[in-house]
Structures are given as C-alpha cells and as structure tokens.
C-alpha cells in the first residue's frame, strides 16, 4: 500500500487534512506494577509495532481488512495515542484485532486506526498518563548499519508521548523507502535503535534532510516542536 506522503510534495495542506474524518492509531504498552520495561526498550518496541502494522498484509494487500482504515488515517492528521494496561486489562486488549510486538522486556500492542471519537471500550478506559519509565542501564552502542531514531535532547517527553513520536519517525522513514528497502528492513525484524542526540548532532540532523517529526502540539509539547529524526542508512 502506498502513502500519500511517499512524495513529500504531495502531502495535503493542513486545512484539507483537518476537514477529513480524524482517525487515531492506538498503541498499548504493557506496564505491570512490578518489573516495568526500560524506557528505551519501550520506545524501540513502539516504533517496530508501527512498522509491523504498516507492513502487514491486512494493510498492504488490495482489499486488506485494515487497508481502508489505514488509508483514511493517513489522509487526515497522523495521530497516535499510547495507553497503558496491566493484568486483565492487557489480556482484554489482546483479544481485539491487532499486533503484539515484544522487545527485550517491553510488550506493545498496536491496533488498526479507529475514529477519534470511536475507541473500543476495552481501550477507551485505559489510562494515558502514568507511562513514566526510565533506563536502569544506559543503552549500549548502536550496531553499524542500524537505523537510529534520534530524540531531541532539549524536548522533555513522557515515555508514552515519546513512544508515539518514535513510532511516527519510523513511519516517516518507511514512507521514504522504496519497495526493496522496505522488504530488507522487514526481513531484519525492523532492526532499529532509539537514542538521544547531543545538541551538536541534533543541529546537524535537523538540517540533513532526513525525516523529521514536527509535533502537532495536541499534548505535552508546543505545536511545531521537532522531536525525532529518523536516520535510516538507506536515506543517507
């Protein structure tokens, strides 16, 4: 399935996107009271979950059961919302159509887009707040050739907000890749890393022409804030 943003010049004007029916991509992170996932692991897992959905045959195949909803979502504002679940809430969320992606310790389930005011009741009752996570151990070096989603060092975000932002950065990179490059990334299991850039590196990244997330400002941060750069080797 192609995207209207495969060619950045073809992206609809903001006013035309606002006029369309608005959809949101729900993501749910498993957050038990004991042994919560590391922050970076959760961010990386969220990004891979978005990519898994975009590459799923239910989205890419003609007549795929999720294709129409994903197309409607991409035609309007690209909204993602991360909620948290534990115990029975997580089990009930797992009964809805979606894809669960596991990281080193994190688990994230992504669902096909839903209307902004039409969340399934099992997801609508889940909390958005309370997704504050940290990294007990500093993330290690990134293997050569691995795509990196670089976080803005000057913009503070909750883990839930950052998960949505890294998911969006991964999506922007996906749109820029051709079919062969997408296939190669998928075959790697969507290998990627999330790291926070240094101030000097961030200035270079934002001027590089690589995919850059500018937040719409619906939650937490000011509209237009630059949050993540998707540094995929194929886009260099």
C-alpha positions, 0 to 999 in steps of 0.5 A: 500500500502506498502513502500519500506522503511517499512524495513529500510534495504531495502531502495535503495542506493542513486545512484539507487534512483537518476537514477529513474524518480524524482517525487515531492509531492506538498503541498499548504498552504493557506496564505491570506494577512490578518489573516495568520495561526500560524506557528505551526498550519501550520506545524501540518496541513502539516504533517496530509495532508501527512498522509491523502494522504498516507492513502487514498484509491486512494493510498492504494487500488490495482489499486488506481488512485494515487497508481502508482504515489505514488509508483514511488515517493517513489522509487526515492528521497522523495521530497516535495515542499510547495507553497503558494496561496491566493484568486483565486489562492487557489480556482484554486488549489482546483479544481485539484485532491487532499486533503484539510486538515484544522487545527485550522486556517491553510488550506493545500492542498496536491496533488498526486506526479507529475514529477519534471519537470511536475507541473500543471500550476495552481501550477507551478506559485505559489510562494515558498518563502514568507511562513514566519509565526510565533506563536502569542501564544506559543503552549500549552502542548502536550496531553499524548499519542500524537505523537510529531514531534520534530524540531531541535532547532539549524536548522533555517527553513522557515515555508514552508521548515519546513512544508515539513520536518514535513510532511516527519517525519510523513511519516517516522513514518507511514512507521514504523507502522504496519497495526493496528497502522496505522488504530488507528492513522487514526481513531484519525484524525492523532492526532499529535503535532509539537514542538521544542526540547531543545538541551538536548532532541534533543541529546537524540532523535537523538540517540533513534532510532526513525525516523529521517529526514536527509535533502537532502540539495536541499534548505535552509539547508546543505545536511545531516542536521537532522531536525525532529524526529518523536516520535510516542508512538507506536515506543517507 
